[in-house]
């Protein structure tokens, strides 16, 4: 089958326009159809990327225009033609995120799902993409970062031709263009590169190389304890550093990340800041996806249907379990201490137990509803849904502790992940592309561990009861309790509402059965005074700190243009995190705990 040939040029960075050409040597003679994905794997929301195609024309081999019509929101139909067809179209890229495309005079970035039209009927054809440099002296030092294999004659990180086995591979390798810092390391023989774009002063690349090597080798050893073989020969961490941003998206041999530039390590400063710990956790999360969701997949994703939603009830397993392992791998690789890990767990516990949505929606339902609820959260989200990321990570924790306790440490959740890898992931891109059916999951857990996990599946995955973590922690010598103190002083009483950042004190969300809700306040209300004193977005906490729980106060607020007066009785301090404590001594509980944390 002839290769599909693409060329992409940052044609007008000031206008944020890429120009793409696509040539099909053997189009459908009855009329070739071209389509663009409406979503990108890993981000479960319909995004309508075709809305960013500004112009589109079709030509024959002689350069003569061919008739082409748009047939729906993301598809075009070319008139019947016997010879090669070339499309030329412009794509507007002004989304500095990990999901779409962005272009200006400092950086270019794109995912294939945003810029490369698919040739219907030829999804299995090899693809060649020529990535060209923008015109102008200011772009003389620009380079190309991608995990796509270079075609003959193209140097790594150079402009030129890159190859993909098929369309699915083409759109699963994001591309960064521009000037960037570059680092590299080997993890059990596999080449790993680090690309940092954006203005960063004093970057400690050596530390990044050292720390990420430890994370990657820990994860490789988890899935392949005997061979230590990585799932890829080469992997690229691509990060855009900005003033304020956070996010990541997994791909089969790379990840696209965005972070605060202040979170990156600074040469000469060996301390581990909260921001750097967060960044390492993000890298760990996306790298774990190289196995869990990029190769071990739910059946609904094998293959993806990029024209519509792909529903699965298993995101708790693919995103939640990945969220569990991301920080666990930091402590296992020695980058954070056990106490730091327990602090992160305590924050997750607080995030899950604070929202009443956990009592209404299961993690399986949350997974299925990701398209319409989790990725489209409104002001009532905390009262109506639960995160398959956060609670899913606690479900993973519960499974891990339960398996270890039942088998007296002989088995763990690691054994489940290894069996998933062996049966569904290891050969996914080698002719055995089958995802796991939802009906197969519980039996696989039992096969991998021999533990009785029926109740945990029933109540933790398909139920809304809080997980019995106090009981599960007991054999490991761990207890947890609410953290209600701030810097040694009593925490402020709670209004039971989340305030939007800004000069005005705008309620972004009101929690169910909270002081604010009982007083008749709602999301969108603008608080203007508390007991006659002006309130703003920055002084609310200071004002509330003067009261005790149960105190009654008068709140003036605007709803739209109407002034309202509410009588509020303050709640007890809101619990945003829990404190995990461990028992002293060298008994079995300590040994179990150390085996869990060290892997």
Residue, then its C-alpha position, 0 to 999 in steps of 0.5 A: x500500500x502506498x504511503x500517505x504523505x503529509x507536509x506541515x509548515x508553521x506558515x504564519x506564526x503571528x497568525x497562529x496558522x499551520x499549513x498542511x498538505x496531504x497527498x493520496x496516491x490511490x484515492x477511492x475512485x468513487x470519491x475519497x472521504x477525509x475525516x478529522x478526529x473529534x477527540x484525542x485519546x486520554x482526554x475524554x471529551x468531544x473537542x471538535x478539532x475540525x472547527x480550527x480548519x480555516x481553509x481547505x482545497x483539493x488538487x489533482x496531480x497537475x495542480x488543478x482544483x478538484x471539487x470537495x464538499x464538507x459532509x458533516x462537522x469533521x468530514x470532507x468528500x472529494x469528487x470522483x477522481x482516478x489519479x492522486x489527490x492533494x489536499x491543502x488546508x490551514x489549521x488555526x493553532x492557539x491552544x497552549x495545552x497538551x490536547x490540541x495545537x499551538x503556534x506563535x513566534x516562540x513555540x510550535x506544538x501539535x497533536x496529530x489529531x488536530x492537524x492530520x486528516x485521515x484518509x478513509x479506507x486507508x487507515x493501515x497505510x504507512x504515513x510520511x510527514x515532512x515537518x518544515x521550518x518556518x521562514x525567517x531568521x528568528x527561527x534559525x535555532x528552532x528544532x523538532x522534538x518528537x518520538x516519531x522515527x526519522x526517515x532516511x536523511x533526517x537527523x534527530x531533532x532536525x526538520x525533515x521527514x518522519x515516518x509512522x506505521x499507520x494513521x493511528x501511530x501518526x496521531x500518537x506522537x505529538x511534536x514540539x517545534x522551537x528552541x528548547x533545553x534537551x537532556x537524555x538518559x538510559x533506563x535499562x538500555x532504552x533511550x529517554x529524552x527530556x525536552x523543556x520549552x519555554x523561558x526557564x532560568x537556571x534549569x538543573x537538567x542533570x537533576x532531572x535526568x537523574x531523578x526521572x531515570x530512577x522513576x522510569x527504571x522503577x516502573x520498568x522493573x515493576x512490569x518486567x522484573x526479570x528482563x527489565x525491558x522497557x516497552x519502547x526503545x526510545x521515549x520523550x518527555x516534552x514539557x512546556x514551562x509557563x507561568x501557571x499551568x499543569x497537565x499531561x497527556x500520554x502517548x505510546x512513546x512520549x508524553x506532552x506536559x505543561x507545568x509552572x516554570x517555578x516547579x522545575x529544579x534549579x541548579x545549585x538548589x538541592x531541596x525538593x520543593x512541593x512544585x518539583x514533587x508535583x512535577x515528578x508525580x506528573x511525569x511518573x503518572x504519564x510514564x506509567x500510562x506507557x503500559x496502563x492504557x497505551x498498551x493495556x487497554x479497555x476493549x472499548x479502546x481497541x481500536x479507538x473510534x475517534x468519530x464519537x465517544x468511546x464509553x467504558x466503565x473501566x477508567x477507574x482501573x486505567x486512570x485511577x490505578x495510574x494515579x495510585x502508582x504515580x506517587x507510589x513509584x516516587x517513594x519506591x524510587x527514593x525520590x520522596x520519603x514515606x512521610x511525604x508519601x503519606x502526606x500526599x495520600x492524606x491530601x487525596x483522602x481529603x479530596x475524596x471525602x470532602x465531596x458528597x458526590x462520592x455517595x451518589x456515583x460509583x467509580x464505574x459510573x464516573x468512568x462511563x460518564x466521563x464524557x458528559x460529567x467529569x470533563x464538563x464539570x459545573x458548580x454542582x460537580x462536588x455534590x453530584x460526581x466522584x473523580x475516577x482519578x482520586x477515588x480510583x487511586x484509593x480503590x487501588x490502594x484498598x485492593x493493594x492493602x487487601x491483597x497483601x493482608x490476605x496473602x500475608x505479603x505473598x501477592x500484591x496489586x503489582x501482580x495484577x498489573x503484571x498479569x494485565x501486562x502479560x495478557x493484554x499489553x506486551x504484544x498489543x502493537x505486535x498483532x495481538x491488539x485486544x483490550x480487556x472486557x469489563x466482564x474479565x476484570x474481576x476474574x483476572x484479579x482473582x487469578x493474579x492474587x488468589x485473594x477474595x476481592x468480591x466485596x471490594x469490587x461490589x462496594x468499592x467499584x460498583x458501590x458508593x460506600x466509603x472504603x474501609x481504609x481504617x481497617x485495611x491500614x491496621x495490619x500495616x500499623x497505619x492510622x489516619x485522622x482529620x487534619x483540622x489545625x493550621x500552623x498550630x492554631x485552630x482552623x477557621x470555621x467553614x462557610x461550606x463553599x468554594x470561592x472563585x479567585x479574583x477581587x470579588x468574593x464570588x461563590x464558585x461552588x456551594x457544598x451540599x448541606x453546608x452553612x452556605x446552602x442552608x442559608x440560601x446562598x448559591x454558586x455565582x452569588x457575590x458576597x459583599x459584606x459579613x456583619x457589616x464589613x466588606x468582604x473580598x476574594x482575598x479577605x474572606x478567610x481573615x474575616x471568618x477566622x474571627x468566628x467560632x464554629x456555630x457562630x451566626x453572622x449576617x451576609x449581604x450578597x448580590x445574585x445577579x443585580x439583586x441584593x440579598x441578606x442571608x443568616x449563616x450559621x458557620x460549620x465546623x472547619x472543613x477537612x481538606x486533608x488527613x494525617x496518616x501516622x505509623x506505629x513505632x516498633x519493628x513488628x510484622x506491621x512495619x515489615x509489611x509497610x516497608x515491603x509495600x512502600x519499597x516494592 
